[in-house]
Amino acid sequence: MKKIFFVFVLFIITAGLFGCTLADVKVEMLSERTALENQVLGSYNSLDSQMLLAASVRGVDTSGNIARPPEHSREYKDTISAMQIIDFHADDLDSFKQLGWAGENNQGLIEPMSINRTDIPETLKSFADRYSAEEFESVISKVNESREKIMLRVIYMNEDLDEADLPEVRKIFAKLNAENANPGDKIQDTDGNWLIKKDTP
């Protein structure tokens, strides 16, 4: 895809904060995107920035004392928490995808697949052995619940959107997740077919 306008690539580096990154999400703002896509992704970028500030900034008043953080709504705090949950489980989620246990569906969520413990790469054997089916399902559930909260928050942040727009917002997040999936990951197209993402040239 030719990038005609500009590209905003968001690499969130929080190793000192959480020990991992927010899945190294690349959010690209391109002229080829629709106005709604740019609007939604712009709001998502804003949430990323707010998460980093909430996690890393401790205010200091003029006397050198640590200031109280600003008050935020419960919805705001829930959204920041949701982004931190996604960040926390990012590495495990990548491993699930490499194992073929999960894929990115066309609703912006993680689709659990069957847990197959045969033909596991040597580098992932210890990981696969320590994960029970219950733990696997719990992680998928937490990540999907967090993604839902973020999508609803993005709608809330845009006064010209409401919950009736959620299906379209889901498609936008699904497209973003598919774009940021690694080669070899399973992704679902708009027709519901499951594909293996190929290497980009």
C-alpha positions as CSV (number, residue, x, y, z in Angstrom):
1,M,0.0,0.0,0.0
2,K,1.5,3.3,-1.1
3,K,1.6,5.8,1.8
4,I,0.6,9.0,0.2
5,F,-0.2,11.2,3.2
6,F,1.7,10.5,6.3
7,V,2.4,7.5,8.6
8,F,2.1,7.7,12.3
9,V,3.7,4.5,13.8
10,L,3.1,4.1,17.4
11,F,5.8,2.0,19.2
12,I,4.9,2.0,22.9
13,I,7.9,1.3,25.0
14,T,6.9,0.5,28.5
15,A,9.6,-2.0,29.4
16,G,10.4,-0.1,32.5
17,L,6.8,0.2,33.5
18,F,5.2,-3.2,32.8
19,G,8.1,-5.3,31.5
20,C,6.5,-5.6,28.1
21,T,5.0,-3.5,25.3
22,L,1.4,-2.9,24.2
23,A,1.9,-5.7,21.6
24,D,4.1,-3.2,19.7
25,V,1.0,-1.9,18.1
26,K,1.5,0.0,14.9
27,V,-1.3,2.4,14.3
28,E,-0.9,4.0,10.9
29,M,-2.8,7.0,9.7
30,L,-3.0,6.8,6.0
31,S,-4.8,8.9,3.3
32,E,-6.2,5.6,2.0
33,R,-8.1,5.1,5.2
34,T,-11.7,6.3,5.5
35,A,-12.5,9.3,7.6
36,L,-14.1,7.1,10.2
37,E,-11.0,4.8,10.4
38,N,-8.8,7.8,10.9
39,Q,-11.2,9.1,13.6
40,V,-11.3,5.8,15.4
41,L,-7.5,5.3,15.2
42,G,-6.9,8.9,16.3
43,S,-8.9,8.2,19.5
44,Y,-7.1,4.9,20.0
45,N,-3.7,6.8,19.8
46,S,-5.0,9.2,22.4
47,L,-5.9,6.4,24.8
48,D,-2.4,4.9,24.3
49,S,-0.9,8.3,25.3
50,Q,-3.2,8.6,28.3
51,M,-2.2,5.1,29.4
52,L,1.5,5.9,29.3
53,L,0.9,9.1,31.3
54,A,-1.2,7.4,33.8
55,A,1.4,4.8,34.4
56,S,4.6,6.9,34.3
57,V,3.8,10.4,35.5
58,R,3.8,11.3,39.1
59,G,3.2,15.0,39.6
60,V,5.3,17.1,41.9
61,D,4.0,20.3,43.4
62,T,6.0,23.5,43.8
63,S,7.3,22.4,47.2
64,G,8.7,19.2,45.8
65,N,6.1,16.9,47.3
66,I,4.4,14.3,45.2
67,A,1.0,15.7,44.0
68,R,-2.2,13.8,44.0
69,P,-3.0,12.5,40.5
70,P,-6.0,14.1,38.8
71,E,-9.4,12.6,39.3
72,H,-10.8,10.6,36.5
73,S,-14.1,8.9,35.8
74,R,-14.6,5.2,36.5
75,E,-15.0,4.6,32.7
76,Y,-11.6,6.3,32.1
77,K,-9.9,4.2,34.8
78,D,-11.5,1.0,33.4
79,T,-10.2,1.8,29.9
80,I,-6.7,2.4,31.2
81,S,-6.9,-0.9,33.1
82,A,-8.1,-2.6,30.0
83,M,-5.1,-1.4,28.0
84,Q,-2.8,-2.5,30.8
85,I,-4.4,-6.0,30.7
86,I,-3.8,-6.3,27.0
87,D,-0.2,-5.1,27.5
88,F,0.4,-7.6,30.3
89,H,-0.9,-10.6,28.2
90,A,0.7,-9.5,24.9
91,D,3.6,-12.0,24.9
92,D,1.4,-14.9,25.9
93,L,-1.1,-13.9,23.2
94,D,1.7,-13.9,20.5
95,S,2.7,-17.4,21.7
96,F,-0.9,-18.6,21.4
97,K,-1.0,-17.3,17.8
98,Q,2.3,-18.9,17.0
99,L,1.0,-22.2,18.3
100,G,-2.2,-21.8,16.2
101,W,-4.3,-21.8,19.4
102,A,-5.8,-18.4,18.6
103,G,-6.4,-16.0,15.8
104,E,-7.7,-12.5,15.0
105,N,-11.3,-12.6,14.1
106,N,-13.3,-10.1,11.9
107,Q,-15.0,-8.6,15.0
108,G,-11.8,-7.1,16.5
109,L,-11.5,-10.0,19.1
110,I,-9.3,-13.0,19.7
111,E,-10.8,-16.3,18.5
112,P,-9.8,-19.3,20.5
113,M,-8.9,-22.4,18.5
114,S,-8.4,-25.9,19.7
115,I,-5.3,-26.5,21.9
116,N,-3.0,-28.8,19.9
117,R,0.0,-30.0,21.8
118,T,1.6,-31.9,18.9
119,D,4.3,-30.7,16.6
120,I,5.1,-27.8,19.0
121,P,8.3,-25.9,18.2
122,E,11.1,-26.5,20.7
123,T,11.1,-22.8,21.6
124,L,7.5,-23.0,22.7
125,K,7.3,-26.4,24.4
126,S,7.8,-25.2,28.0
127,F,5.2,-22.4,27.4
128,A,2.7,-24.9,26.0
129,D,3.2,-27.4,28.7
130,R,2.6,-24.9,31.5
131,Y,-0.7,-23.5,30.1
132,S,-3.8,-25.4,31.1
133,A,-7.0,-25.1,29.0
134,E,-8.6,-23.1,31.9
135,E,-5.7,-20.6,32.0
136,F,-5.8,-20.3,28.2
137,E,-9.5,-19.5,28.2
138,S,-9.1,-17.1,31.1
139,V,-6.5,-15.0,29.2
140,I,-8.5,-15.0,26.0
141,S,-11.6,-13.9,28.0
142,K,-9.7,-11.1,29.8
143,V,-8.2,-9.8,26.5
144,N,-11.5,-9.8,24.7
145,E,-13.3,-8.1,27.5
146,S,-10.6,-5.4,27.6
147,R,-10.8,-5.0,23.8
148,E,-14.6,-4.5,24.1
149,K,-14.1,-1.8,26.7
150,I,-11.6,0.0,24.5
151,M,-13.9,-0.1,21.5
152,L,-16.8,1.3,23.6
153,R,-14.5,4.0,25.0
154,V,-13.4,5.1,21.5
155,I,-17.1,5.5,20.6
156,Y,-17.7,7.5,23.8
157,M,-14.8,9.8,22.8
158,N,-16.4,10.7,19.5
159,E,-19.6,12.7,19.9
160,D,-20.8,11.8,16.4
161,L,-20.6,8.1,17.2
162,D,-22.9,5.9,19.4
163,E,-23.3,2.3,20.2
164,A,-25.1,1.7,16.9
165,D,-21.7,2.3,15.2
166,L,-20.1,-0.5,17.2
167,P,-20.3,-3.0,14.3
168,E,-18.3,-0.6,12.1
169,V,-15.8,0.1,14.9
170,R,-15.3,-3.6,15.3
171,K,-14.4,-3.9,11.6
172,I,-11.9,-1.1,12.0
173,F,-10.2,-2.8,15.0
174,A,-10.3,-6.1,13.2
175,K,-8.5,-4.5,10.2
176,L,-5.9,-3.0,12.5
177,N,-5.4,-6.3,14.3
178,A,-5.0,-8.1,11.0
179,E,-2.5,-5.6,9.8
180,N,-0.4,-5.9,12.9
181,A,-0.6,-9.7,13.0
182,N,2.7,-11.6,12.5
183,P,3.3,-13.7,9.4
184,G,1.9,-17.2,10.1
185,D,-0.9,-15.9,12.4
186,K,-4.5,-16.9,11.7
187,I,-6.7,-14.0,10.6
188,Q,-10.4,-14.0,9.6
189,D,-11.4,-12.1,6.5
190,T,-14.6,-10.1,6.1
191,D,-16.4,-13.1,4.7
192,G,-15.6,-15.2,7.7
193,N,-12.8,-17.3,6.1
194,W,-9.7,-18.1,8.1
195,L,-6.4,-17.4,6.4
196,I,-2.8,-17.6,7.4
197,K,-1.1,-14.2,7.2
198,K,1.7,-14.2,4.7
199,D,5.0,-12.4,4.7
200,T,4.7,-8.9,3.3
201,P,7.1,-8.2,0.4
